[in-house]
Amino acid sequence: MLAALLLHISLAFPPATPLSPAVRASAVAEAAAIWAPRGILVDGGEPFSPLVLTVVTAPPATARGTHAPLAAIVFLPDGTPEPRIVVYLAAILRLIGSARFLGLEEAQWPPRLRETILGRAIGRVLAHEIGHYATRSRTHTADGLMRSFQRADDLVGSARAPFAAASIDTGLDTRSGVRVGERGERSSRRRDAARGRQERPGPAQAGAGSERQ
């Protein structure tokens, strides 16, 4: 049974992106497969949706804890997420370098397989950030797509179950026509305000006003 279409998001990559066409195609396909059951259509080709999220790469961000973030999306002072996802490619490559796929280390993967796996991992990271954008929330969950940390083997693995996306509640109209939980959003904004998370960081290093995986 197909889910009702709630939102259409196109992912746009700048011409100078270091990601090959094969990696980009794999990433978009993975993000699309994760969100399709929840009514969010994700694509990466023309004609673009009126809602376009630009995907850019940046040097690694400074880690607040043990794990370096893989991507970030910036929230403005009013709680609105910017339509821009920053991907920390070096951090993703390091994580993939520690993973095994079908028992094989990265050095043993054929070039085509490596592009597919890299795209899959990036697509799952993008899907996480799309979740923050679609719900207009910085909240993380204990498991599933919106957990704050993912295992390397899960990021590269064929199984998509560890990245199941939760349902989007109804309640609040966003700029894009999606309705999300108003009560949860207001609570999140109050918590963010209490923490003083109002600064807007630069693209190379996410800070207090961004959400990172």
RAHUCOR-V982378 format. One record per run of one state. SS is the DSSP state (hx for helix, st for strand, lp for the rest). FROM is the first residue (numbers start at 0). LEN is the number of residues. If there is no record, write none. Layout:
ss->SS from->FROM len->LEN
ss->SS from->FROM len->LEN
This chain:
ss->lp from->0 len->6
ss->st from->6 len->7
ss->lp from->13 len->7
ss->hx from->20 len->16
ss->lp from->36 len->3
ss->st from->39 len->4
ss->lp from->43 len->8
ss->st from->51 len->6
ss->lp from->57 len->13
ss->st from->70 len->5
ss->lp from->75 len->5
ss->st from->80 len->7
ss->lp from->87 len->1
ss->hx from->88 len->9
ss->lp from->97 len->2
ss->st from->99 len->2
ss->lp from->101 len->2
ss->st from->103 len->2
ss->hx from->105 len->3
ss->lp from->108 len->2
ss->hx from->110 len->25
ss->lp from->135 len->5
ss->st from->140 len->1
ss->lp from->141 len->5
ss->st from->146 len->1
ss->lp from->147 len->4
ss->hx from->151 len->5
ss->lp from->156 len->4
ss->hx from->160 len->3
ss->lp from->163 len->8
ss->st from->171 len->2
ss->lp from->173 len->5
ss->st from->178 len->2
ss->lp from->180 len->1
ss->hx from->181 len->14
ss->lp from->195 len->14
ss->st from->209 len->3
ss->lp from->212 len->1
